[in-house]
Amino acid sequence: MATAETKPIDVPDARYLRSNRLSRIVNVAGIYGIAVLFIVAGAILQSLGVINNFMTTRNFLNIIDAVALLGIVAAGMAFVTYSGHYADLSVPTTMALTGIVTVELLHYGFVPAVLAGLAVGLLIGAVNAVVVGRFRANPIIWTLAMSYVTMGVIRLVWVNRQIYPDVQTDNIRTIALFDGIFRLRLFNVISLPVLLMILMMLAGHFVLTHTVYGAQLKLTGSARRTATFSGVNAERVIGIAFLIAAFAAAVGGLIITSLSRVGAWYNGTGYEFRAVTAVVIGGVTLAGGRGTIIGVIGGAFVIGLMNNIMTLIGIGTFSQDMIRGAIFILVVGINAKSLRSLGRDDA
């Protein structure tokens, strides 16, 4: 007896129905929605007299300038996280060494000095690329070790000396060009770091969404073994991610050194954690293969607003670090729970 063919009934995945409600709200509102909430909160605090000068053009320009430096570093870090390798902890010393080498060589001219600084940063990235990509070393342990090695080189060669541009060269134009890395403003409004951040955001977004490499990086970050079986050269993909992170850190090193007008070992301190926080808050999962560069820049903007408000309130540096750490733990916890509810336990 023939039976009528029945159509399968589409039943919603129970794992999706159990997904964390707060995660869904964040996904709908977006990181920029959270940034707007911070701006509203700042405006309310100013109207109540708790803080002063928050809703001013000067203050927002200061926030954007600070966000630009973090955004550049975080955009590069995002590629490492997206590849499934968590973070590059050698970022701070890469920033410091780039700045020191650049200032040290300014007497050869602005362009040669900048190129030399960027080359040093890329060299550190190349070592990370080979060791983590090819030899599959633990990215956290290796990049932390690389950070100590780089710091050792700085301490050995420069012996804790601070390198000043006007001491290394008496060429006024060279010094002005170096100062302009941070201080140059187009139309007296948009600073060079902000322009660089926008360019990096657009380029990073294009690479992740419209190139073969972006598709390979997503597959590698989500499932490296599957990527390898699919013919993807995972070693090369991961290596390029570390090179991008090192280049972004080197650019950040030039900016922060120009800002402080001194090449020193402490330039870049703490930026590895700030960058990872911006990456995670911006929606890139530590498990890899998910997120966007635009979201990462939004995460940097949220951190910049939060830091600005806490500073205006009078919260100290150590307390700010504690608050940022708590927020990082909260976001990672929400992210991990959401991914597990969707069937992924590798968050």
ChimeraX attribute file (.defattr): number of C-alpha atoms within 10 A of each C-alpha:
attribute: neighborCount
match mode: 1-to-1
recipient: residues
	/A:1	3
	/A:2	4
	/A:3	5
	/A:4	6
	/A:5	6
	/A:6	6
	/A:7	6
	/A:8	6
	/A:9	6
	/A:10	6
	/A:11	6
	/A:12	8
	/A:13	9
	/A:14	10
	/A:15	14
	/A:16	13
	/A:17	11
	/A:18	13
	/A:19	17
	/A:20	19
	/A:21	12
	/A:22	12
	/A:23	16
	/A:24	12
	/A:25	10
	/A:26	15
	/A:27	12
	/A:28	10
	/A:29	11
	/A:30	16
	/A:31	23
	/A:32	18
	/A:33	15
	/A:34	16
	/A:35	20
	/A:36	13
	/A:37	13
	/A:38	17
	/A:39	18
	/A:40	13
	/A:41	13
	/A:42	25
	/A:43	18
	/A:44	15
	/A:45	16
	/A:46	18
	/A:47	13
	/A:48	10
	/A:49	9
	/A:50	12
	/A:51	19
	/A:52	16
	/A:53	13
	/A:54	20
	/A:55	16
	/A:56	9
	/A:57	10
	/A:58	11
	/A:59	13
	/A:60	16
	/A:61	15
	/A:62	13
	/A:63	19
	/A:64	21
	/A:65	21
	/A:66	21
	/A:67	25
	/A:68	26
	/A:69	26
	/A:70	27
	/A:71	35
	/A:72	30
	/A:73	36
	/A:74	35
	/A:75	31
	/A:76	28
	/A:77	31
	/A:78	35
	/A:79	34
	/A:80	28
	/A:81	28
	/A:82	31
	/A:83	31
	/A:84	27
	/A:85	22
	/A:86	22
	/A:87	26
	/A:88	31
	/A:89	24
	/A:90	27
	/A:91	34
	/A:92	27
	/A:93	33
	/A:94	34
	/A:95	35
	/A:96	29
	/A:97	29
	/A:98	33
	/A:99	35
	/A:100	27
	/A:101	24
	/A:102	29
	/A:103	31
	/A:104	19
	/A:105	19
	/A:106	25
	/A:107	19
	/A:108	13
	/A:109	16
	/A:110	19
	/A:111	15
	/A:112	14
	/A:113	22
	/A:114	22
	/A:115	14
	/A:116	17
	/A:117	28
	/A:118	26
	/A:119	17
	/A:120	22
	/A:121	29
	/A:122	24
	/A:123	16
	/A:124	24
	/A:125	28
	/A:126	19
	/A:127	16
	/A:128	25
	/A:129	26
	/A:130	18
	/A:131	17
	/A:132	21
	/A:133	23
	/A:134	14
	/A:135	10
	/A:136	13
	/A:137	14
	/A:138	14
	/A:139	21
	/A:140	16
	/A:141	12
	/A:142	18
	/A:143	23
	/A:144	17
	/A:145	14
	/A:146	22
	/A:147	20
	/A:148	15
	/A:149	14
	/A:150	20
	/A:151	19
	/A:152	15
	/A:153	14
	/A:154	20
	/A:155	14
	/A:156	10
	/A:157	9
	/A:158	14
	/A:159	11
	/A:160	12
	/A:161	13
	/A:162	14
	/A:163	21
	/A:164	19
	/A:165	25
	/A:166	17
	/A:167	12
	/A:168	15
	/A:169	18
	/A:170	12
	/A:171	14
	/A:172	10
	/A:173	12
	/A:174	20
	/A:175	23
	/A:176	15
	/A:177	16
	/A:178	26
	/A:179	19
	/A:180	17
	/A:181	19
	/A:182	22
	/A:183	19
	/A:184	17
	/A:185	15
	/A:186	10
	/A:187	7
	/A:188	8
	/A:189	10
	/A:190	15
	/A:191	20
	/A:192	19
	/A:193	28
	/A:194	22
	/A:195	14
	/A:196	16
	/A:197	24
	/A:198	17
	/A:199	13
	/A:200	21
	/A:201	22
	/A:202	13
	/A:203	13
	/A:204	21
	/A:205	18
	/A:206	13
	/A:207	16
	/A:208	20
	/A:209	14
	/A:210	11
	/A:211	12
	/A:212	11
	/A:213	16
	/A:214	21
	/A:215	16
	/A:216	24
	/A:217	31
	/A:218	24
	/A:219	24
	/A:220	25
	/A:221	28
	/A:222	19
	/A:223	16
	/A:224	21
	/A:225	13
	/A:226	13
	/A:227	18
	/A:228	15
	/A:229	10
	/A:230	11
	/A:231	9
	/A:232	19
	/A:233	15
	/A:234	23
	/A:235	19
	/A:236	16
	/A:237	21
	/A:238	29
	/A:239	23
	/A:240	22
	/A:241	25
	/A:242	32
	/A:243	24
	/A:244	24
	/A:245	29
	/A:246	32
	/A:247	28
	/A:248	29
	/A:249	36
	/A:250	32
	/A:251	26
	/A:252	31
	/A:253	31
	/A:254	30
	/A:255	25
	/A:256	23
	/A:257	29
	/A:258	22
	/A:259	15
	/A:260	13
	/A:261	20
	/A:262	18
	/A:263	27
	/A:264	26
	/A:265	26
	/A:266	15
	/A:267	24
	/A:268	22
	/A:269	14
	/A:270	14
	/A:271	22
	/A:272	22
	/A:273	20
	/A:274	21
	/A:275	28
	/A:276	27
	/A:277	24
	/A:278	30
	/A:279	33
	/A:280	26
	/A:281	26
	/A:282	27
	/A:283	25
	/A:284	25
	/A:285	25
	/A:286	26
	/A:287	22
	/A:288	25
	/A:289	23
	/A:290	17
	/A:291	20
	/A:292	23
	/A:293	29
	/A:294	20
	/A:295	23
	/A:296	30
	/A:297	29
	/A:298	25
	/A:299	31
	/A:300	33
	/A:301	25
	/A:302	26
	/A:303	24
	/A:304	24
	/A:305	23
	/A:306	19
	/A:307	20
	/A:308	20
	/A:309	22
	/A:310	18
	/A:311	14
	/A:312	15
	/A:313	15
	/A:314	12
	/A:315	13
	/A:316	10
	/A:317	12
	/A:318	9
	/A:319	11
	/A:320	16
	/A:321	15
	/A:322	11
	/A:323	15
	/A:324	18
	/A:325	15
	/A:326	12
	/A:327	14
	/A:328	19
	/A:329	14
	/A:330	13
	/A:331	19
	/A:332	19
	/A:333	13
	/A:334	16
	/A:335	23
	/A:336	20
	/A:337	19
	/A:338	23
	/A:339	21
	/A:340	16
	/A:341	17
	/A:342	17
	/A:343	11
	/A:344	12
	/A:345	12
	/A:346	12
	/A:347	16
